[in-house]
Amino acid sequence: MLKDLFQKRKYATIPSERTKREIPEGLMNKCPKCGTIQTSKELEKNLKVCTACGYHYRLNAMERIQMTLDEGRIFEYDTDMISEDPLQFPDYIEKLEKAKSSTSLRDAIVTGEGTIGGYPVVVAAMSFDFMGGSLGSVVGERITRAVETAVQKKYPIIIYSTSGGARMQESILSLMQMAKTSAALSKLSDAGGLFISVITDPTFGGVSASFAMLGDIIIAEPAAPFGFTGRRVIEQTIKQKLPDNFQTSEFNLEHGQLDKVVSRKDMRPTLIKLLDMHGVKGDATYGG
């Protein structure tokens, strides 16, 4: 009937600002790859991997350690070591303080020892959320000391890499860390030690050109991009279009740069299997 046309109808409305504020920030997450909306609780339960498409969200250093080590426990090394400003680079100190405040880390890496499946290991985990995981003097020194401890204790070392490259605010002092960490790993190799390198999203620049690619075993998470320089720079240099999957872990595996691509849910079991295969002894003494 005609009067039905004029009856009040219910229409969807845009939530008010007040309604939006009542939804706790960070409660929901939208997958950057497929757009699926998931609660933070669901994502945490699935190790921060999208349940729809398998996209691996980035992890910070402590999240990585908690997922890897037994009970998430680590005896941390060099916690008092902090970056300074040897070159008086403009605003560097302010950026460091901001990164410390936002991440609750002292620099872009956490190093220490713990156990994985009962096997003692030295672990170094980089954190991209601290100034892009840039390789500065402290990062290089902590990795070097961690490797030296692995040699001394005869423990294997696992390094999780994620970085945009060298820290420009430290210039040549940053680039020196490439040689220093590589030299330490050479001594580990001479001593018969085991180095497992785990590459995560993203790993570029001086990190990929030094310790990240020196592992006895090199594995990576799915779709993790890594290489020396980025896609855009390479395309501009060679004047050619690169494959869509260029620099992903799958592409690098196909071209002989990796031993294996391992999903996050399989990473810990894979590491335990590798440690078992190499005869690592389960007799860790923290801080010994």
C-alpha atoms as one frame of an Amber mdcrd trajectory, in Angstrom:
protein
   0.000   0.000   0.000   0.934   3.625  -0.541   1.294   4.308   3.171   3.934
   1.576   3.393   6.243   3.723   1.281   6.282   6.351   4.001   6.852   4.056
   6.965  10.016   4.596   8.910  12.775   2.312   7.807  15.937   1.310   9.633
  19.166   2.111   7.856  22.724   1.172   8.732  24.503   4.098  10.335  28.126
   5.026  10.563  29.408   4.422  14.108  29.869   7.589  16.094  33.268   8.679
  17.335  32.137   7.699  20.826  31.305   4.149  19.631  34.689   3.886  17.926
  36.448   4.948  21.106  34.644   2.211  23.050  36.318  -0.462  20.888  39.736
  -1.079  22.496  42.621  -0.136  20.218  44.484  -3.157  18.855  41.570  -5.535
  19.451  41.149  -6.282  15.736  43.729  -6.824  13.019  43.395  -6.624   9.235
  45.719  -8.901   7.284  47.971  -6.789   5.007  47.882  -9.518   2.365  44.278
 -10.795   2.114  42.354  -8.243   4.197  40.859 -10.796   6.597  39.802  -9.279
   9.929  40.886 -11.257  12.984  40.891 -10.562  16.690  44.259 -10.086  18.336
  43.508 -13.098  20.519  42.958 -15.319  17.469  46.138 -14.023  15.887  48.207
 -14.598  19.018  46.875 -18.148  19.275  48.018 -18.788  15.709  51.533 -17.395
  16.381  50.677 -14.170  14.520  50.025 -15.976  11.245  46.864 -15.137   9.273
  44.442 -18.060   9.513  43.059 -17.302   6.045  46.146 -16.859   3.840  49.124
 -17.805   6.012  50.659 -14.320   6.008  53.361 -14.121   8.674  53.124 -10.913
  10.686  56.391  -9.433  11.880  57.484 -10.309  15.406  59.631  -8.294  17.765
  62.684  -9.819  19.429  60.977 -10.868  22.649  58.005 -12.428  20.849  60.449
 -14.443  18.789  62.288 -15.636  21.889  59.072 -16.548  23.706  57.983 -18.695
  20.768  61.366 -20.381  20.421  62.914 -21.086  23.812  61.586 -23.528  26.391
  59.010 -21.707  28.535  60.075 -18.514  26.729  62.958 -18.161  29.186  66.247
 -16.511  28.296  69.349 -15.644  30.303  70.072 -12.363  28.546  73.559 -11.077
  27.708  74.907  -7.503  27.743  71.734  -5.824  28.967  73.696  -2.719  30.005
  75.056  -2.059  26.505  73.545   1.004  24.789  74.260   2.977  21.634  75.957
   6.362  21.875  76.393   9.109  19.289  80.079   8.958  18.254  79.541  11.039
  15.096  77.179  13.615  16.653  74.638  12.766  13.978  71.644  15.168  14.044
  68.679  13.888  16.111  70.237  10.437  16.590  69.956  10.491  20.382  66.311
  11.566  20.145  65.542   8.721  17.714  67.250   6.211  19.984  65.231   7.348
  22.979  62.011   7.207  20.984  62.811   3.660  19.823  63.628   2.566  23.369
  60.366   3.994  24.652  58.172   2.440  21.935  59.766  -1.024  21.986  60.975
  -1.434  25.604  64.292  -2.621  24.116  67.724  -1.075  24.543  68.645  -1.645
  20.898  67.608  -3.630  17.834  68.670  -7.021  19.201  68.312  -9.325  22.180
  71.010 -11.916  22.869  71.307 -14.627  25.472  71.067 -18.333  26.158  68.342
 -20.821  26.916  67.147 -24.234  25.821  65.073 -25.504  22.909  63.581 -28.917
  23.541  66.112 -29.262  26.356  69.078 -28.490  24.100  71.251 -25.552  25.210
  71.626 -22.745  22.682  72.818 -19.181  22.329  70.165 -17.042  20.652  70.243
 -13.619  19.021  66.949 -12.107  17.845  66.801  -8.850  15.906  63.822  -6.500
  16.133  62.696  -4.494  13.102  60.570  -2.160  15.203  63.747  -0.647  16.703
  64.985   1.748  13.995  64.285  -0.763  11.245  66.506  -3.389  12.862  69.490
  -1.383  11.668  72.971  -2.780  12.245  74.787  -0.415  14.574  77.780  -0.787
  16.871  75.763  -2.261  19.739  73.958  -4.766  17.524  77.252  -5.906  15.993
  79.021  -6.084  19.352  76.232  -8.069  20.998  76.159 -10.566  18.139  79.956
 -10.893  18.259  79.934 -11.492  22.019  77.106 -14.008  21.649  79.115 -15.929
  19.037  82.210 -15.848  21.263  80.152 -17.234  24.155  78.876 -20.001  21.880
  82.492 -20.895  21.075  83.484 -20.859  24.735  80.528 -22.941  25.936  80.425
 -25.138  22.825  76.772 -24.262  22.290  75.154 -23.857  18.879  73.972 -20.344
  18.028  70.708 -19.367  16.353  70.373 -15.862  14.914  67.005 -14.475  13.812
  67.670 -11.707  11.301  65.413  -8.825  10.312  66.893  -5.524   9.199  66.848
  -2.717   6.682  70.651  -2.706   6.708  73.462  -0.680   8.247  72.616   2.196
  10.626  73.426   5.353   8.683  73.765   7.449  11.870  76.919   5.453  12.682
  78.385   5.431   9.165  81.663   3.482   8.911  81.318   2.266  12.503  78.157
   0.472  11.420  79.773  -1.037   8.321  82.629  -2.355  10.474  80.140  -4.647
  12.224  79.806  -6.693   9.041  83.466  -7.697   9.174  83.479  -8.120  12.957
  80.506 -10.469  13.101  81.775 -12.434  10.099  85.202 -12.873  11.726  83.572
 -14.149  14.935  81.514 -16.672  12.967  84.670 -17.834  11.182  86.174 -18.683
  14.576  82.985 -20.554  15.489  83.299 -22.560  12.291  86.969 -23.320  12.970
  85.974 -24.591  16.408  83.383 -26.934  14.872  80.415 -24.952  16.181  76.939
 -24.896  14.668  75.307 -21.696  13.396  71.667 -21.776  12.305  70.593 -18.595
  10.540  66.865 -17.835  10.437  65.857 -15.097   7.997  62.603 -13.208   8.588
  60.682 -10.334   7.006  62.599  -8.258   5.922  66.376  -8.813   5.825  68.438
  -6.485   3.636  71.674  -4.532   3.336  74.660  -5.157   5.559  72.903  -7.855
   7.580  72.138 -10.002   4.536  75.662  -9.312   3.227  77.296 -10.600   6.404
  76.148 -12.890   9.213  72.625 -13.673   7.947  74.000 -15.587   4.952  76.881
 -17.305   6.769  74.891 -19.988   8.545  75.815 -23.652   8.384  72.068 -24.030
   7.903  70.027 -21.138   6.492  66.254 -21.243   6.790  63.578 -18.592   6.337
  59.939 -17.955   7.087  57.483 -18.076   4.140  57.483 -15.071   1.772  60.206
 -13.320   3.788  61.944 -10.812   1.490  65.716 -10.663   1.681  68.657  -9.575
  -0.418  71.360  -6.927  -0.526  69.329  -4.082  -2.013  65.656  -3.577  -2.744
  63.648  -4.433  -5.816  63.134  -0.829  -6.999  66.844   0.004  -6.967  67.715
  -3.157  -8.889  65.042  -2.553 -11.524  66.228   1.020 -12.004  69.821  -0.153
 -12.317  69.348  -3.013 -14.785  66.367  -1.409 -16.592  64.396  -4.641 -16.417
  61.199  -5.850 -14.766  61.879  -8.452 -12.076  59.666 -11.502 -11.314  56.736
 -10.870  -8.963  58.167 -13.200  -6.317  61.696 -11.792  -6.604  63.649 -11.785
  -3.298  61.032 -13.813  -1.417  62.262 -16.791   0.572  60.651 -19.131  -1.967
  62.481 -17.418  -4.845  65.790 -17.582  -2.979  65.236 -21.248  -2.106  64.674
 -22.010  -5.793  67.942 -20.242  -6.638  70.065 -22.012  -4.034  70.300 -19.269
  -1.400  68.417 -21.197   1.292  68.280 -24.687   2.731  64.599 -24.623   3.654
  61.500 -22.445   4.013  59.820 -23.167   7.347  56.440 -21.913   8.532  56.294
 -20.387  11.990  54.314 -23.256  13.523  57.012 -25.659  12.334  60.015 -23.515
  13.259  60.564 -24.718  16.828  60.118 -28.445  15.948  62.509 -27.960  13.008
  65.139 -26.348  15.225  64.814 -29.169  17.780  65.265 -31.729  15.010  68.372
 -29.934  13.696  69.904 -29.716  17.171  69.212 -33.413  17.708  70.767 -34.319
  14.352  73.951 -32.430  15.266  74.323 -34.160  18.605  73.870 -31.106  20.831
  74.042 -32.045  24.489  71.207 -31.044  26.805  73.236 -29.866  29.780  72.802
 -26.103  29.832  73.895 -24.123  32.882  72.518 -20.587  32.679  75.097 -17.913
  33.228  77.829 -20.458  33.782
